[in-house]
Amino acid sequence: LPLGTACLGVVLMLMGKFRLADVVAYLPMPVVGGYLAFIGYFCLEAGTALCISESMMELKDWAYLLDPHNLLLAVPGLVTGLLLTWISRNATSDATLPLTMIVIPAIFYVVIFATGAGIEGSREGGWVGEEMPPVP
């Protein structure tokens, strides 16, 4: 995957350097739409998997959301994603989206400390990931 990503980056840079972006116009629109739809689905699936700390590799894995605890963990992320989508489409100021992206985690930490949960309590509840060992 890292090698594929690096190769794609090189190809995109070369296309930009040699002004070959018009080549994309020869791809059928349904193909481009399919690529974009998959990217959107992949981002939704990966974001949900991060929220619930479960691997979601197949369509049947969406059943994890039937567990009330996983659903509780996923709802804030999904609602936040919808909010960010709405803001990105309707904001009139260029500062609105970046400021929202700063405010959202700030609100999260205010809530966990105001409720007395703290970082450790949030880890135990699944809201914050496990502490990782330092990198040597």
SULWO-V147826 format. One record per pair of residues at least 24 apart in sequence whose C-alpha atoms are under 8 Angstrom apart, sorted by the first residue. I is the first residue (numbers start at 1). J is the second residue. Records with the same first field share a line. If there is no record, write none. Layout:
I = J + J
This chain:
47 = 77
48 = 74 + 77 + 78
51 = 77 + 127
52 = 126
53 = 126
73 = 126 + 127
